[in-house]
Every structure is written in C-alpha cells, then in structure tokens.
Amino acid sequence: MHLHNFNFHVLAQGFRNYDPINDPKKFNLVNPQIRNTIGVPVGGWAVIRFTANNPGMWFMHCHLDVHLPWGLGMVFEIENGPTPWVLPPTPADLPQR
C-alpha cells in the first residue's frame, strides 16, 4: 500500500485477521519505521499512523493495479486545519497551451 504526499509510521503488521485484544500488545510505539509504502502480508493486516496536516485529496492504493477494482484504493480528504490554506497563484510563466 502506498500513501501519496505523506509519510507514515508502521506500528505493526501481522498474518491472518487482526485481533483487537492481542495484536495491540505488539505495536511499536517507541521507534516505528517511517515509510510511504508498506507491503501488507497476503490475508494479513498493517497498522499505520500519520499526521493529516497537508490539506487536499490524497490517494492511498495498492501498487498492484489488478487490486484496485477489488477495493484496495481510497482517497483521504484532508481539510484545512486551524490556519487557512490557500493554493499558491498560478505561475506567470505557465504555458497556456
């Protein structure tokens, strides 16, 4: 899985179904890896954490295109935070054609 425009911390990964009772005990909250792409085990799971501080629409998807129609792609909508976010003006030298 790849998340556009953000890096994230990998807290844990595992095989089979996620167990909400036992798997959180395995989370690395001290020094987790920082990535923007993670290989999720077949039939498994991964837990990531990131700070949503870049407003916009950002795609998270599997890098195997055949998986996209199966639902392994989504868009996060990150809204403005406490300070206004404004797109920069169009560059004066941007080609018109």
OpenMM code with the backbone's topology and positions (N, CA, C; nanometers):
from openmm import Vec3, app, unit

residues = "MET HIS LEU HIS ASN PHE ASN PHE HIS VAL LEU ALA GLN GLY PHE ARG ASN TYR ASP PRO ILE ASN ASP PRO LYS LYS PHE ASN LEU VAL ASN PRO GLN ILE ARG ASN THR ILE GLY VAL PRO VAL GLY GLY TRP ALA VAL ILE ARG PHE THR ALA ASN ASN PRO GLY MET TRP PHE MET HIS CYS HIS LEU ASP VAL HIS LEU PRO TRP GLY LEU GLY MET VAL PHE GLU ILE GLU ASN GLY PRO THR PRO TRP VAL LEU PRO PRO THR PRO ALA ASP LEU PRO GLN ARG".split()
positions = [
    Vec3(0.0853, -0.1163, 0.0000),
    Vec3(0.0000, 0.0000, 0.0000),
    Vec3(0.0905, 0.1234, 0.0000),
    Vec3(0.0479, 0.2238, -0.0734),
    Vec3(0.1251, 0.3476, -0.0868),
    Vec3(0.0335, 0.4661, -0.0578),
    Vec3(0.0803, 0.5587, 0.0244),
    Vec3(0.0043, 0.6782, 0.0584),
    Vec3(0.0729, 0.7989, -0.0050),
    Vec3(0.0000, 0.8680, -0.0910),
    Vec3(0.0555, 0.9852, -0.1585),
    Vec3(0.0671, 1.1034, -0.0634),
    Vec3(0.1779, 1.1744, -0.0737),
    Vec3(0.2050, 1.3021, -0.0075),
    Vec3(0.2186, 1.2967, 0.1445),
    Vec3(0.2301, 1.1804, 0.2010),
    Vec3(0.2528, 1.1660, 0.3449),
    Vec3(0.3522, 1.0539, 0.3692),
    Vec3(0.4246, 1.0656, 0.4761),
    Vec3(0.4972, 0.9527, 0.5315),
    Vec3(0.4173, 0.9056, 0.6516),
    Vec3(0.4293, 0.7793, 0.6849),
    Vec3(0.3561, 0.7258, 0.7984),
    Vec3(0.4468, 0.6361, 0.8815),
    Vec3(0.4066, 0.6146, 1.0051),
    Vec3(0.4774, 0.5233, 1.0949),
    Vec3(0.4102, 0.3869, 1.0863),
    Vec3(0.4900, 0.2827, 1.0722),
    Vec3(0.4383, 0.1456, 1.0715),
    Vec3(0.4417, 0.0960, 1.2156),
    Vec3(0.3232, 0.0825, 1.2760),
    Vec3(0.3158, 0.0390, 1.4156),
    Vec3(0.3191, -0.1115, 1.4295),
    Vec3(0.2595, -0.1835, 1.3344),
    Vec3(0.2560, -0.3295, 1.3436),
    Vec3(0.2063, -0.3893, 1.2128),
    Vec3(0.2373, -0.5165, 1.1934),
    Vec3(0.1877, -0.5958, 1.0808),
    Vec3(0.1614, -0.7361, 1.1326),
    Vec3(0.0751, -0.8086, 1.0638),
    Vec3(0.0506, -0.9451, 1.1058),
    Vec3(-0.0197, -1.0266, 0.9994),
    Vec3(-0.0220, -1.1557, 1.0224),
    Vec3(-0.0891, -1.2500, 0.9339),
    Vec3(-0.2263, -1.2835, 0.9914),
    Vec3(-0.3125, -1.3345, 0.9074),
    Vec3(-0.4499, -1.3704, 0.9446),
    Vec3(-0.5310, -1.2453, 0.9795),
    Vec3(-0.6417, -1.2623, 1.0483),
    Vec3(-0.7258, -1.1490, 1.0861),
    Vec3(-0.6651, -1.0732, 1.2030),
    Vec3(-0.6898, -0.9438, 1.2055),
    Vec3(-0.6449, -0.8590, 1.3157),
    Vec3(-0.7207, -0.8975, 1.4424),
    Vec3(-0.6480, -0.9137, 1.5520),
    Vec3(-0.7074, -0.9477, 1.6817),
    Vec3(-0.7020, -0.8239, 1.7711),
    Vec3(-0.8169, -0.7573, 1.7939),
    Vec3(-0.8155, -0.6323, 1.8709),
    Vec3(-0.7786, -0.6501, 2.0179),
    Vec3(-0.7753, -0.7719, 2.0663),
    Vec3(-0.7371, -0.7976, 2.2052),
    Vec3(-0.5861, -0.8170, 2.2175),
    Vec3(-0.5291, -0.9021, 2.1336),
    Vec3(-0.3871, -0.9384, 2.1487),
    Vec3(-0.2917, -0.8603, 2.0597),
    Vec3(-0.3333, -0.8212, 1.9393),
    Vec3(-0.2406, -0.7558, 1.8475),
    Vec3(-0.1932, -0.6182, 1.8933),
    Vec3(-0.2750, -0.5353, 1.9602),
    Vec3(-0.2219, -0.4060, 2.0062),
    Vec3(-0.1033, -0.4189, 2.1025),
    Vec3(-0.0891, -0.5321, 2.1666),
    Vec3(0.0256, -0.5540, 2.2561),
    Vec3(0.1568, -0.5572, 2.1776),
    Vec3(0.1483, -0.5823, 2.0457),
    Vec3(0.2669, -0.5929, 1.9605),
    Vec3(0.3039, -0.4595, 1.8940),
    Vec3(0.2248, -0.3542, 1.9143),
    Vec3(0.2511, -0.2266, 1.8489),
    Vec3(0.3850, -0.1690, 1.8931),
    Vec3(0.4612, -0.1174, 1.7975),
    Vec3(0.5862, -0.0481, 1.8263),
    Vec3(0.5549, 0.1009, 1.8350),
    Vec3(0.5369, 0.1501, 1.9542),
    Vec3(0.5059, 0.2919, 1.9753),
    Vec3(0.6292, 0.3723, 2.0156),
    Vec3(0.7452, 0.3057, 2.0245),
    Vec3(0.8685, 0.3712, 2.0688),
    Vec3(0.9486, 0.4257, 1.9510),
    Vec3(0.9791, 0.3417, 1.8542),
    Vec3(1.0603, 0.3834, 1.7396),
    Vec3(1.0123, 0.3161, 1.6100),
    Vec3(0.8872, 0.3418, 1.5693),
    Vec3(0.8351, 0.2761, 1.4487),
    Vec3(0.9037, 0.3264, 1.3224),
    Vec3(0.9086, 0.2373, 1.2220),
    Vec3(0.9643, 0.2748, 1.0920),
    Vec3(0.8811, 0.3869, 1.0305),
    Vec3(0.9471, 0.4716, 0.9521),
    Vec3(0.8765, 0.5743, 0.8764),
    Vec3(0.8843, 0.5348, 0.7296),
    Vec3(0.7679, 0.5261, 0.6655),
    Vec3(0.7603, 0.4817, 0.5260),
    Vec3(0.6544, 0.5628, 0.4521),
    Vec3(0.6438, 0.5439, 0.3206),
    Vec3(0.5289, 0.5919, 0.2439),
    Vec3(0.4670, 0.4779, 0.1647),
    Vec3(0.5295, 0.3605, 0.1741),
    Vec3(0.4787, 0.2391, 0.1102),
    Vec3(0.5038, 0.1225, 0.2046),
    Vec3(0.4067, 0.0323, 0.2138),
    Vec3(0.4218, -0.0838, 0.3008),
    Vec3(0.3666, -0.2069, 0.2307),
    Vec3(0.4374, -0.3171, 0.2429),
    Vec3(0.3883, -0.4444, 0.1925),
    Vec3(0.3012, -0.5094, 0.2995),
    Vec3(0.1748, -0.5258, 0.2697),
    Vec3(0.0823, -0.5888, 0.3643),
    Vec3(0.0811, -0.7380, 0.3346),
    Vec3(0.0991, -0.8220, 0.4371),
    Vec3(0.1012, -0.9661, 0.4129),
    Vec3(-0.0291, -1.0150, 0.3480),
    Vec3(-0.0188, -1.1156, 0.2609),
    Vec3(-0.1370, -1.1742, 0.1981),
    Vec3(-0.2306, -1.2244, 0.3070),
    Vec3(-0.3546, -1.1788, 0.3042),
    Vec3(-0.4516, -1.2190, 0.4054),
    Vec3(-0.4203, -1.1605, 0.5421),
    Vec3(-0.3353, -1.0595, 0.5474),
    Vec3(-0.2937, -1.0037, 0.6757),
    Vec3(-0.3365, -0.8592, 0.6913),
    Vec3(-0.2660, -0.7884, 0.7760),
    Vec3(-0.3033, -0.6520, 0.8126),
    Vec3(-0.1792, -0.5711, 0.8451),
    Vec3(-0.1970, -0.4400, 0.8500),
    Vec3(-0.0916, -0.3483, 0.8925),
    Vec3(-0.1588, -0.2315, 0.9638),
    Vec3(-0.0916, -0.1780, 1.0637),
    Vec3(-0.1401, -0.0604, 1.1363),
    Vec3(-0.0400, 0.0511, 1.1124),
    Vec3(-0.0916, 0.1643, 1.0604),
    Vec3(-0.0057, 0.2795, 1.0367),
    Vec3(-0.0615, 0.3987, 1.1129),
    Vec3(0.0239, 0.4979, 1.1320),
    Vec3(-0.0182, 0.6237, 1.1959),
    Vec3(0.0497, 0.7381, 1.1222),
    Vec3(-0.0295, 0.8407, 1.0883),
    Vec3(0.0292, 0.9586, 1.0258),
    Vec3(-0.0480, 1.0818, 1.0697),
    Vec3(0.0179, 1.1967, 1.0588),
    Vec3(-0.0440, 1.3238, 1.0916),
    Vec3(-0.1026, 1.3816, 0.9638),
    Vec3(-0.2328, 1.4010, 0.9618),
    Vec3(-0.3025, 1.4523, 0.8440),
    Vec3(-0.2935, 1.6048, 0.8440),
    Vec3(-0.1786, 1.6561, 0.8006),
    Vec3(-0.1537, 1.8002, 0.8081),
    Vec3(-0.1268, 1.8643, 0.6719),
    Vec3(-0.1661, 1.7971, 0.5642),
    Vec3(-0.1458, 1.8504, 0.4295),
    Vec3(-0.2810, 1.8497, 0.3582),
    Vec3(-0.3538, 1.9621, 0.3592),
    Vec3(-0.4882, 1.9655, 0.3022),
    Vec3(-0.4921, 1.9229, 0.1559),
    Vec3(-0.5976, 1.8553, 0.1214),
    Vec3(-0.6170, 1.8119, -0.0161),
    Vec3(-0.6785, 1.6737, -0.0206),
    Vec3(-0.6836, 1.6178, -0.1402),
    Vec3(-0.7341, 1.4826, -0.1628),
    Vec3(-0.6135, 1.3953, -0.1933),
    Vec3(-0.5888, 1.2929, -0.1117),
    Vec3(-0.4686, 1.2113, -0.1263),
    Vec3(-0.5058, 1.0645, -0.1414),
    Vec3(-0.4461, 1.0019, -0.2412),
    Vec3(-0.4763, 0.8641, -0.2790),
    Vec3(-0.3903, 0.7672, -0.1991),
    Vec3(-0.4533, 0.6643, -0.1453),
    Vec3(-0.3827, 0.5506, -0.0853),
    Vec3(-0.4262, 0.4279, -0.1638),
    Vec3(-0.3292, 0.3502, -0.2126),
    Vec3(-0.3637, 0.2418, -0.3040),
    Vec3(-0.2600, 0.1314, -0.3013),
    Vec3(-0.3024, 0.0173, -0.3510),
    Vec3(-0.2113, -0.0947, -0.3712),
    Vec3(-0.1329, -0.0692, -0.4991),
    Vec3(-0.0074, -0.1092, -0.5012),
    Vec3(0.0744, -0.0911, -0.6207),
    Vec3(0.0513, -0.2000, -0.7246),
    Vec3(-0.0299, -0.2986, -0.6936),
    Vec3(-0.0676, -0.3985, -0.7931),
    Vec3(-0.2007, -0.3530, -0.8534),
    Vec3(-0.1967, -0.3055, -0.9772),
    Vec3(-0.3150, -0.2459, -1.0396),
    Vec3(-0.4356, -0.3381, -1.0410),
    Vec3(-0.4133, -0.4687, -1.0500),
    Vec3(-0.5252, -0.5624, -1.0534),
    Vec3(-0.6065, -0.5559, -0.9239),
    Vec3(-0.5458, -0.5069, -0.8161),
    Vec3(-0.6152, -0.4995, -0.6870),
    Vec3(-0.7062, -0.3767, -0.6741),
    Vec3(-0.6883, -0.2753, -0.7578),
    Vec3(-0.7684, -0.1532, -0.7458),
    Vec3(-0.9182, -0.1791, -0.7615),
    Vec3(-0.9626, -0.2566, -0.8619),
    Vec3(-1.1065, -0.2819, -0.8725),
    Vec3(-1.1613, -0.3638, -0.7552),
    Vec3(-1.0733, -0.4278, -0.6805),
    Vec3(-1.1156, -0.5071, -0.5655),
    Vec3(-1.1342, -0.4210, -0.4411),
    Vec3(-1.1047, -0.2920, -0.4534),
    Vec3(-1.1252, -0.2009, -0.3414),
    Vec3(-0.9998, -0.1615, -0.2666),
    Vec3(-0.8829, -0.1967, -0.3189),
    Vec3(-0.7590, -0.1615, -0.2499),
    Vec3(-0.7064, -0.0263, -0.2975),
    Vec3(-0.7944, 0.0709, -0.2924),
    Vec3(-0.7618, 0.2084, -0.3232),
    Vec3(-0.8648, 0.2981, -0.2577),
    Vec3(-0.8205, 0.4075, -0.1997),
    Vec3(-0.9131, 0.5018, -0.1369),
    Vec3(-0.8517, 0.6403, -0.1391),
    Vec3(-0.9354, 0.7398, -0.1162),
    Vec3(-0.8893, 0.8783, -0.1139),
    Vec3(-0.9198, 0.9362, 0.0235),
    Vec3(-0.8188, 0.9962, 0.0846),
    Vec3(-0.8368, 1.0695, 0.2096),
    Vec3(-0.8619, 1.2152, 0.1753),
    Vec3(-0.9643, 1.2737, 0.2340),
    Vec3(-0.9873, 1.4172, 0.2199),
    Vec3(-0.9376, 1.4843, 0.3470),
    Vec3(-0.8294, 1.5585, 0.3344),
    Vec3(-0.7711, 1.6281, 0.4482),
    Vec3(-0.8165, 1.7734, 0.4404),
    Vec3(-0.8915, 1.8167, 0.5395),
    Vec3(-0.9443, 1.9519, 0.5393),
    Vec3(-0.8448, 2.0497, 0.6000),
    Vec3(-0.8738, 2.1772, 0.5854),
    Vec3(-0.7890, 2.2822, 0.6420),
    Vec3(-0.7838, 2.2684, 0.7931),
    Vec3(-0.6702, 2.3001, 0.8484),
    Vec3(-0.6532, 2.2974, 0.9927),
    Vec3(-0.6834, 2.4325, 1.0536),
    Vec3(-0.6200, 2.4632, 1.1661),
    Vec3(-0.6500, 2.5883, 1.2356),
    Vec3(-0.6048, 2.7134, 1.1598),
    Vec3(-0.5119, 2.6975, 1.0655),
    Vec3(-0.4701, 2.8132, 0.9861),
    Vec3(-0.5215, 2.7955, 0.8441),
    Vec3(-0.5637, 2.9033, 0.7787),
    Vec3(-0.6185, 2.8913, 0.6430),
    Vec3(-0.5142, 2.8376, 0.5455),
    Vec3(-0.5588, 2.7571, 0.4539),
    Vec3(-0.4733, 2.7013, 0.3492),
    Vec3(-0.5238, 2.7529, 0.2166),
    Vec3(-0.4373, 2.8122, 0.1400),
    Vec3(-0.4758, 2.8701, 0.0123),
    Vec3(-0.3787, 2.8198, -0.0935),
    Vec3(-0.4334, 2.7824, -0.2090),
    Vec3(-0.3463, 2.7417, -0.3182),
    Vec3(-0.2586, 2.8585, -0.3612),
    Vec3(-0.1324, 2.8335, -0.3936),
    Vec3(-0.0479, 2.9424, -0.4435),
    Vec3(-0.0997, 2.9872, -0.5802),
    Vec3(-0.0686, 3.1110, -0.6202),
    Vec3(-0.1156, 3.1595, -0.7507),
    Vec3(-0.0505, 3.0815, -0.8649),
    Vec3(-0.1164, 3.0813, -0.9789),
    Vec3(-0.0622, 3.0167, -1.0985),
    Vec3(0.0656, 3.0885, -1.1395),
    Vec3(0.1731, 3.0153, -1.1680),
    Vec3(0.2970, 3.0808, -1.2095),
    Vec3(0.2753, 3.1653, -1.3360),
    Vec3(0.3372, 3.2812, -1.3400),
    Vec3(0.3217, 3.3735, -1.4536),
    Vec3(0.3720, 3.3116, -1.5834),
    Vec3(0.4708, 3.2211, -1.5746),
    Vec3(0.5287, 3.1622, -1.6962),
    Vec3(0.4652, 3.0278, -1.7316),
    Vec3(0.3513, 2.9932, -1.6740),
    Vec3(0.2852, 2.8668, -1.7050),
    Vec3(0.2331, 2.8716, -1.8495),
    Vec3(0.2727, 2.7753, -1.9338),
    Vec3(0.2230, 2.7742, -2.0723),
    Vec3(0.0699, 2.7629, -2.0756),
    Vec3(0.0081, 2.8367, -2.1649),
    Vec3(-0.1369, 2.8358, -2.1768),
    Vec3(-0.1877, 2.7255, -2.2689),
    Vec3(-0.1011, 2.6663, -2.3473),
    Vec3(-0.1405, 2.5577, -2.4393),
    Vec3(-0.0526, 2.4387, -2.4226),
] * unit.nanometer
topology = app.Topology()
chain = topology.addChain("A")
for resn in residues:
    res = topology.addResidue(resn, chain)
    for name in ("N", "CA", "C"):
        topology.addAtom(name, app.Element.getBySymbol(name[0]), res)
